[in-house]
Structure formats: C-alpha cells, structure tokens
Amino acid sequence: MSRQGSQSTPPIKLSSLQILAWGGTLLLSILPDVLFREITGNIPEWLYGIKLSLIALFLLLSLFWEPAKNLQRYFLVFLAIFLTERAWQVVAGSPQWQAWFPVAGTGYLFQLFGIQLGRLAVALAMIASFFIIGFKKEETFIGFGDLLAPTSPMSVMGVDQPTNWRSLGLRLGLYAFLALLVIMMIFYGGNLNTNVFGALPPALPMIFLLAALNSFSEEVTYRAALLAPIYKVLGVGQSVWLTAVFFGIGHFYGIPSGVASVLATGLFGWILARCMVETKGLFWPWFIHLWADVVIFSFMAIGALQLAG
C-alpha cells in the first residue's frame, strides 16, 4: 500500500470557543425540556432555574476565561430572552390579561392575537436589551437592511449563480408558502372539512396580522438576537448553523411537530439566517417567514372553524 493511500483524514479539532458556543446553545435550548418530556412525561419545574444557573456560570467564566469572554454578549442575550419570556408568562397568567383575552368565550383568532401581542412585547424588550448590553445599531440587524444585497450561491435552494435578495427573497417567500402548504396538507389534509373554507375569507386579515406579528417576533428574538453577538466571533458559517439548530429544536412541539419538524424548520432557519447576515437586516427574513406563517395560521383557523361546527 502506498504511503499516500495509508494516510487518513485528520480529525476535526473543535476549539474551546466552539465547544462552549454549541454546548451552551444546546443546553439553553428546549432540547433538555424535550428529552425530559419524552422520557419521563413531564418537564421538571427546576429546569428553568438550572438554565439560569448555567447562564450565570457562563457569565462568571467570561470574567477570566478568554473563550467565554468572547461569548459574553451572546450569553447576556440568552439571559435577556429568559427573563423577558418569563415576564411575559407572568403577565399572561395575570387576572387582568385573562380578562382581556379569556381562553373561553372569545374567538380563537382573538386568543392568538393576545399571545402574539405578548410575543411582540418580548421582541421589543429584546430590542431594548440590545442597547443595554452595548450593541451598536449596525450590529443588531434591526432595520430593513440592504434589500438589493447580493446573494452567495445557495445550492440547496437551486441558487448556483450570484443574484440579489430582492429576486431571491420574492421566490423564497413563494417557496415557503408552497412548501408549508404541502407539508400541512400531508399532515392535516385528511382531517379538513371543505365546508368551512367559505368561512375562511373574513378571517384572512387577522391571519395575515398574526403571521406578520409572529414572524417579526421570532426573527428578532430567535435570529437577530442570537446572530448579532456571535457571527463575528464564531464566523458566519457556524453562526448561521448554530441559530438554525436552535430554531429547529424550538419547533419540536410546533405545527407540525416531531423530528421531521425540527429538520424542516432547521433548514428554514438556516436560509433565514443566511438572508439576515447577507442583507444585514430584518425585511427579507421577515417577508419569507411571513408566508410560511400565513399557511400555519390559516390551518389553525380552519381547525377552529371545524371545532366551532
């Protein structure tokens, strides 16, 4: 055997920075929640406190350990996410909020509107936290961005030649709509009652409003917030994948749910993160995300109409 043929591929070496970023992100995602729920049937109440303690540990390490110091703002963002989302849960459970958006006795879409108002409040609080943490505006992706920004090749989407995001963004919005429509029909099409379709058009304005709010909130809270402190530290490629994995895992109990949802949503998150980094803004990720959410909220509305008889 030749010397060249006997050589093996050198092992991939992960740096302390990469291990901390990936390990911390997975531990602070809902992955532990999913594992507990799937294995034991419930999510322990103490898990939230453990995650907060992990954030505190990472921030303590950032005072004297260089890899952690480079990720300090990243874990401060996680702290902001955890605290703002917990504050929203407290508000949502308050008697006053329940009086405004009661679970029973009101329309289903109106209940969803109340949820989206809360998620919008979380997103706005995250925007405020960017500046408290010390981000400059140009670091945060908060803004329209360059709508004509050039794209790099994206073979997974059939983009082999450079183009611009105005052209690609419009196409991806259509692809997202059609892909989600096919997926939802596969999972839920057999349960649809075509008699309710005539009642759907009056709900379309609310469906679009809900989709617009949800896509904005998720793009701010789970994409811009995580990309801003890390993409220059970890590199664009890994940062995009890191946020995509976090986003995918976060939809394990989404609509649809399960591992297939994690994989599909992870790929979607990768595309949106690439878009955000290349355009340096929110508009095209929000626009593409919007059309996927229109399908999801439409099916939720159809389901509510069927239950209402």
N, C-alpha and C positions, 0 to 999 in steps of 0.2 A: 504494500500500500504506500502511495506517495505521501511525502510529508504534508503536502497541501491538503490531500484528501483526509488526513487524520486529524486535521485541525478542527476544533469545534467552535461554535459560535460563542463568543464571550458572554458571560451572564450580564443581564441588565442590573446595574447598581443604582439603587434609589438613595437619594440624599436625605439627610435628616429633615430638610425643609419639605421635601415631597412626602415623606412618611407622616410628618406632623400635619400637613395640609390635608392629605387624603384620609388619614386616620381620624383626625378631628372632625372633618366634614361628615364622614360616615357615622361616627358616634353621636353627632349632634343632629343628624337627620332623623327621620322616623323609622329608620332601619331597626334600632333596638325595640321600638314600640311594636313593629310588625312581628318581629321574632317572638316577643313575649305573648302577643295576642294569638299568633298562630300555634304556638307550642303549649301555652298554659290556658288560653281562652280569655285572658284579660290583661290589661296594661296596668302595672303597679303604680300607685299614686306617687311613690318615692322616685320614680324615674325622672320626672321633671327636675327635682332637686339635684339628682346625680348629674344631670346635664349642665345645670347651672354651676355646680361644683367643678365640672370639667372645664368650663369656660374660665372660671376663676383660676384654676390651675394653669391653664394655657397663658393667661394674662400675667400670672406670677412668674412663670418661666420666661416671659418676654422681657422681664426686667434685667435678666442676666445671661440668657442663652440666645445667641445670635439668630438661629433659625426661627425661634419663637418670636424674637423681636421683629423680624421681617414680616411676621404674620399678625402682629399686634392689632392692627386696624381691622383685619379680617375677623378676628375673634371678638373685637368690640362690636362689629356689625352683628354677629350672632347674638351677642348679649342684648343689643337693641331689638332684634327680632323677637327673642324670647320674652323680653319684658313688655314690649308693645302688644304682642299677641296675647299674653296673659292678661294685660289690662283690658283688652277687648273682650276676653272671655268673662271677666268680672262685670263689665258693663252690660254685655248681652244677657247675663243672668240676673240683672237687677230688676226689681219690680217695675221701675219706670220704663225700661226698654221693653219689657214684656207687655206692658200696657200699650206701648206704641205699635209694636209688631207681635201681637199674640200668635202663638202657634196654632191655636184653634179659632175658628170663626172668621178667618180672613182668607183671601185668595192666596194660593200657593206662590204665585209670582211676587206678590207683595211681601210675603215672608222672605223670599230670596232677595228681594230688594233691601230689606233690613240687614241681611247678612252681608250683602255687598257694600252697604254704607259703612259697616264696621270694618270690612277689609280695606276699603278706601281710606278710612281713618288711620289704619295701621300703616298703609303705604305713605300717607302724608307725614305721619310721625317718623317713618324711616327716612324720608327726605330731610326732615329737620335734623335727624340724628347724624346724617352725613356731615353736616356743617359743625355740629357739636363735636364730633370725632376729629374733625380737622381736614376734611376733604376740600379741595378746590372745586368749583363748579364744573370745570372742564374734565375732572376726573370721574364724575358721578354718572355720566350717561343720561342725566336728567335734561331733556331738551329734545327737539326734533332730530337733531343730528344732520348729517350730510345726506340728503335724500337721493343724490346722484352719485354717491360714493362708489368707486369701482369695487367689483367683487373679485375674489380669488377663485380659482377653479374649485368646484364642489361636485366631484364625480358621482357621489351618492344621489345627487339630485339631477344628474344628467347635464351638469354645467361643466364642460371641459374647456371652454374658452372664456377669458375675462369678459365681463359685461358690467352693468351698473345696477345698483339696488332698486332704482325705480322700475326697471324692466323685470328684474328677478323678483322683487317684492310683490308686484301685482300677480305674477304667476304663482308664487308660493302661497299667496292668500287663496287663490283658486284651488291649488293642490290641497291645502289644508282643509278647505271646505269639503272637497270631494272625498278625500281620504277619511275624514271623520264620518261623513255620511255613509260610506261603505262599511266602516267599522261598526257604527251604531246599528245599521241595518242587519249586519251579521249577528250581532249580539241580541238585539231587541226587536228586529223587524217582525219576527213571528208573533210577537205579542201586540202588534199595533192594530188598533181598530180604525179602519179608514173612515168611519162615520164621524170621527172627531176632527178630521182635517178641515172641515168647513168652519169650525170654531177657532182655528189657529190664527188666521189673519189679524183679528183685532188684538191679539197678544204680541204681534211682531214688534211694535215699538218698544214694549217692555223687554222683550227678548234681546233686542239689539242694545238697549241700555244696560241690561245685566251683563251681556257679553263684553261691552265696552269697559264697564267698571271692573269686571273680573280680570280681563286681560291687562288692563293698566296696573291694577294692584299687584298681580303676580309678576309682571315684568319689572316693577320697581322693587318689590320685596324679595323675590327669589332669583332675580337675574342681575339687575343693575347693582343691587346692594352687595351681592357676592362677587361680582366681577370687578367692581371698582377697586377694592383694596388688594386684589391678588393677581390681576392679569399681567402687571409689570413685574411682579415678584416671581411668579411661577412660570411665566411665559404664556402666550396666548393659547397655544395648542392644549396644554394641560388644563389651563383655567377654564377653557370652554368645555372640555370633557368633565371636569370636576363639577361645574354648575349643572351640566346636563344630567349627570348621575344623581345629584341631589334632587333635581327637579323630577326625574323619573321615579325615584324611590318615593317621593312625596305624593305620587299619584297611585300608590299601590291600592288604596281604597277609593279610587276615583271612579268615574263613569266612562268606560267600563273599568273593571278592577283586575287585580292579579298581576302575575309576572308579565303577561303579554302587554298589559297597560304600561308597566314600568319600562319595558323595552321600547315601545312605540313612543311614549312620552319622553323618554330619554333622548331618542333620535330627534324628536321635535325640539326639545330643549337645546340640543347641540346646534341645530340650524338657527334657532333664535339667538343663541349666544354669539355665534359667528356673525350674524347680522348686526347685533348690538355693538360688537367690537369694531367691525369694519365701518359702520356708519357713525359710530360714536354718539348714538342717540337712541331714543325710545320709539320713534314713529314707526319704522318698518317692522320691528319685532312686535309692537302692539297691533299693527294692522294685520299681520299674518296670524297672530294669536287670536285676534278678534273673530276671524271667520271659522276657526275651529270651535270657539266657544258658542258661536251662533247655533251651530248644529247641536251641541250638547244641551244648551238651554231650550232649544226647540223640542228636543226629545223629552226633556224634563217637563215641559209644558204639556206636551201630548199625553204623557203619563198621568199628569194631574187631571187633565180633562177626562181621561178614561175613568179614573177613580171617582170623579165627580158625577159620572153617569151621563 
